[in-house]
Amino acid sequence: MLNVNMEYMALVFILFSFLMDSGGDFGLRLVGLTVMSILIFKNLIKGKFFKKIIINHEATALYFVMCLSFFPGLIVSFINGVDIFDSVKWFVSFYFAILILILFLDFEIKKIIDATILAGVFYGLAQLIILLLLFVDSELVLSATGYLQSNARGWIVFKDTFGVTHPYVYLQSTLSIVPIAVLALHHGKLNSFFFLALILMLAQSRFGIFILVIFSCSFYLKSRVIDLMFISLVYCIPLFMLLLVFYVVAADYNPMLYIETSGMDVRVGHLLSIAKNEDALKILFGFGPGSLYFTVGVDDFVDNIEVSQLEYIRKYGIVGLIMFFPPLYFLLKKLYSDKGSRLLVMSICSMFFVALSNPVLISMTFSWLLAAVLYSLYENSDNEVAMQSLL
């Protein structure tokens, strides 16, 4: 029993390390990857990958196509002389889904979801502790603010509320709380759901709260039509963004005339700048991961932007879009139709919407949830019983 509990807590810690140290700056993610490697090695030695599950070939093929979607853009980067490390770092986390799948073999799907929610709660607690410390240590405020902003890991901002000046903390993984909160709601963990919602409110993430409210309403409506609409938007939204790029190219709009300051204006500036730099080759295969381009959105050269779907089109083009988003749609549709499970499907859909404001679509957290989807689709006697309790 102790061994099982230790492995369960190791599972919690691994995801916590991905959330808390998403950029890998603190060394915590490296520790998490080391623990994950040990557990995966143990599973492979025991041969569990071949004994415990029967692979769903359709789901595996869809994931494989998604894996290949990065290669056309990678070739473009290679031709343009972009450093291989600067290219690969933008999509390597996606391939971890298959390793995380092997990690999951010691657990039934219910335990995996419990661990995911608990890791999210621990991350929320860590963010809350940081916020509370800022009220008592002014030196910590200065050092933390400088570090977060200089390393693009979040920010600390002071605001006045009813004449009282107070800080709020927004970390790089703050919006990753949304899909975990959706998972908690569907899984009946209401205390965890309300705590994570509170963390979003304390971080003053209006977009995150908005997405969480939408998916909370859909949960209580229990409408198959609404659920399928959310799933369909997984490929409809990137397609719409692609059409916007074509429109701006055709209109021959000069992005240098567009200089604004609000969050939405910055994103529109990104779109206009991408369209201005497009040509036939870039439209097909993208600029390539790791490539730089000038955007009026921030008036600087950047290699990544906040809108994940638009950034995917920029890096990997139409070919990458076709190879990534439709397979993701079919994976989610298959889980929803074959297993009747809403919780993982709606969790990933919520993360897809979060990605409209934060570059979380290709991340270790997304790979974690995707691995849970694959694991749910694989034939597994333990899973079949567990899945029924989650319907």
N, C-alpha and C positions, 0 to 999 in steps of 0.2 A: 504493500500500500504506500509506503514511504517513497519507493522508487517511482511509482506512478505519479504521485503528487509532485515529486521533484521534476519529472519530465514535463508535467503540465505547467508548472511554474516557469520552467525553462522556455516553454512555448510562449507564455505570456511575456517573458523578458525579451525574447527575440523581437517580437512586434513592437514592444515598448522602445527598444533601442532604435528601431527603424523610424519611429515617430519622433523620438526625442533628439536624435542625432541624424536627421535625414541627409545632411550634407557631409557627414563623416568627420567633422572637425574635432569632436571631443574624444574620439576613440571608442565611444560607447557602441556605435554601429559595428565596429570591427570586432568587439567582444561578442556582440550578438551573432555576427556571422560565424565566429569561431565556435560558439555553442551550437549553432545550427549545423555546422559541418560535422561536429562530433556525433550529433543525433542522426544525421543522414548516413554517416559512415556505419553507424551501428545498425541501422535499418537495412543497408545494402549487404552488410556482412551476414545478417540473418536471412537475407533473401526475401524480405517482406514485399518488395515491389512486385515480385512474380507470384507470390503465394496468396496474398491477401485480396488483390483486386483483379478484375477482368477489365482491361482497358476498353473504353468506349472509342472506337476508331473514328467515328464522325467528329466527336469533340476534339480528339487529338489532332485530326487533320485540320480543323478550323484553327486551333492554336498554332499549328505548324505554319499555316499560311500567314498568320499574324506575325510570327517570328521572321518570316522571309520579307515582310513588308519594309524592313529597314535597309535591306541590302542595295536596292537601286540608289537610294540617297547616299549610302556609304560610298558607293563607287564614284558618285559625283564629287564627294568630298575628297576622295583619294586623287581624282584627276585634277582637282583644283589645288592640291597641295596642302590640304588641312591635315594637321597632326592627327595620327590614328587614335591617340588617347583622347584628344579633344572631341573626336567624332564618336567613338564607342561609348564614352561616359554618358551620353544622352539617351541611350536605349538599352544598355547592358542589364539594367535592373529588371527589364521585362523577361529576360531568360531565366531569372531566378524563380519564376512561377513553377517550373518543372522540379526544381530542387525543393521548393517549399512543399510541393505535392508529395514528394518522398518523405519529407519531414512529418507530414500529417498522418502517415500510415499507422502510427502507434495510437491514433485517436479516432473515435467516431465523430461524425460531423457536428453533433451537438456540443461536444467538448471543445472543438475547434472554434465554434462560434462563441461559446462562453469565454474562452481565452482571449479572443479578439476584443470582446466587449471589456473584459477586465484590463487588458493592456491600454485601451482607450481611456478608461477611468483613471488608471495610474498616470497616464500622460496629462490628463486634465488636472489631476492633483498637483503634478509637478508645475504646471503653468500657474495654478492658483498659489502655490507656495512662493514662486518667483514674484508674483504680484504682491503678496503680503510682505515679503522681504523689502520691497521697494518703499513701503511706508515707514520702515524703521532704519534704513541704511542709505543715506544720501550718496555715499561713495560708490555703493553698489549700483545705484541708479546711473551714475555717470559712466562707469566702466561697462555696465551691461548695455546701455544705450549705444555707446560707441562701437562695441564689438558687434552687436546685432546688425546695425546699419552698415558698417564697413564691410561685413561679410555677407550681406544680403540674406540674413537668417531670420529676419523679422524686425520689429521695431517696438520701442516704448515711447508712448506719447502722453503728454499731460493735458488734461482738459478740465474745464470749469463746469461743475454741476451744482446749481443752486448756490453759487458763490464759493464752493469748496473745490480746490485744485486737487486732482487725483490722477494717478497714472493708469494706463491700461496696457496690457501686454499682448502682442500679436506675434506668434512664432511662425516659423516656416510651415509647420504641420498643423496649424490651428484649424484650417478648413478640412483636414482629414478627419476631424471629429465628426463631421456631418454623416458620412456613410456608416460610421460605427454607431452613432446615435440612432440612425434608421434601423440598423441591425438590432440594437437593444430594444427598440419599440416593437418590432415584429417578433422578437424573441420573448416578449413579456417581461423584460428587465426594466420596469418603469423607473425605479430609483436611479439606475444608471443613465437612462434616457434624460431625465430631468436634470441630473447633475451635469451631463455633457452639454445640454442646452444652456444651462447657467454659465458654463465656461465660455461658450460662444457669445453670450450676452456681455459677460465681463470683458471679453476681448473686443467688444463693439463691432463684431463682424455682421453687418447688416445683410450682406449677401448670403452668408452661411445660415443665418437665422431664417431668411426668406426661403431658401431651399428646404430647410428642415421643416418649416411650417407647411409647405406644399406637399412634401412626402408624408407628413403626419396626417394631413387631411386625406390623402389618397389611401392611407392605411385604414382609416375608419370608414371610408366610403366602400372599400372592398369591391371596386368595380373592375371587372376584367377588361372593359374597354379602355379605362384610364391607364391600367397597368400596361396594356399592349401599346398605347400611345407613347408612354414613357420609353418603352423598349424601342419603338420605331424611331424615336428622336435620336437614338444613338448613331444612326447613319444619316438621318435627315438633316441634322444640324451641321455636320461637316460638309454635306452636299450644298446646303444653303450658303455656307461661308465660301465655298469654291465658286458658286455662282456670283457672289458679291465681288470676289476677286476679278472674275471675268468682266463684270459690269464696269468696275473701276478702270480696268485696262482699256476697255472699249471707249469709255468716256474720256480717256486721256487726261485725267484730273491731275493737277500738280500738287503733290502733298506738301510742298514747302509753303503753300498758301494756308495750310491748316495748322495752326499753332494754338492749342488750348491747354487747359490745366487739370480738368476734372478726370476722375478715373475712367469714365466712359469715353471721354475725348482722347485720352491716351491710347485706348484700345482701337478707336477709329483711326488714329494716327498710325498705329501699327499696320492696320489693314491697307491704308492708302499707300504706305511706304513699300509694303510687300508687293502690291499690284504694280507699282511704278518700276520695280526691279525685275518683273517677270519677263521671260521670253519663252519660246516654244519648248526648249529643253528643260527650263526650270519649272514650267507648268506641268510637264510630264513627270520629271524625276526629282523636282525640288532643288533647293539651294545646297542641300546636304547637311547632315548634323555637324555641328561645330563651326559652321560658316557664320561670318559676320555680315550684318547689313545695317545701313543707316535708317533709323526710324524717327520721324518727326514726333512720334508719341512721347519719346523721352529726350529727343534732340541729341542722339548719340548713337554709336555703333553698339549693337548687342548681338548675342548669340542665342538668346532665348527670350520669349515674351510670356505674358501672363495667360493668354488664351490658348490653352493646350491644343484644341482642335485646329485653330488657325496656324499655330506653330507647326503642327504635324504636316499640314498642307505645304507650308513654307519649306520644311526640311526634306519631305519625302514625295511631294507632288501628287498628281492624280493617281499614279501607279500605287504609291504607298497608301493613299486614302482608300482605294478599292480593296487592297489586300488586308487592311486593318479593321475598318469600321463595320463593313458588312459581315465578316466572320464573327466579330464581337456580338453583333445583333443576333446572328443565328445561334451562337452559344447561349445567350441569355434567353432567347425564345425557346430553345430546346429544353433548358432547365425548367422554365416556366410551364411548358406544355407537358413534358414527359414526367416530371416529378411533382408538378403542382406547387412548387415552392416559390413563395414571393420574397422571402426575407433577403436572400443573397442577391436576387435579381434587382430588387428595389435599392439595395445598398449600393450596388455597382452603378445603377442608373443615377443615383444621387451624387455619386462621385464624378460621374460624367458631367453633370450639371455644375458641380463645384469647379470642374476643370475649365469652365468658361471664364473664371476669374482668378485661377491659381494653377500653376504648372504641376498638377498632381497626377495627370493621366498616365504618364510613364514614370512610375515610382515603385518603391518596394511595398508600400501599402496597397497600391493597386494590384501588384503581382500576388500579394497575399490573398486578396479577395478573389482574384481570378483563379488561383490554385484551389481555393475552396469550392468554386463553381465546378472546376474539372473533377475534383474529388467527389463531389455530389453526383456527378453524371456517371462515374465509373461504377461498375457492378461490384457491390460489396455487401455481404449479408449483414454486417454490423450497421452499415450506413442505411440500408433499407428500413431497418427498425427505427433508427434514429430520425430519419427523414420524416417518417410518418408522425412522429411527435412534434415536428416543426411545422406541419401544414396548418 
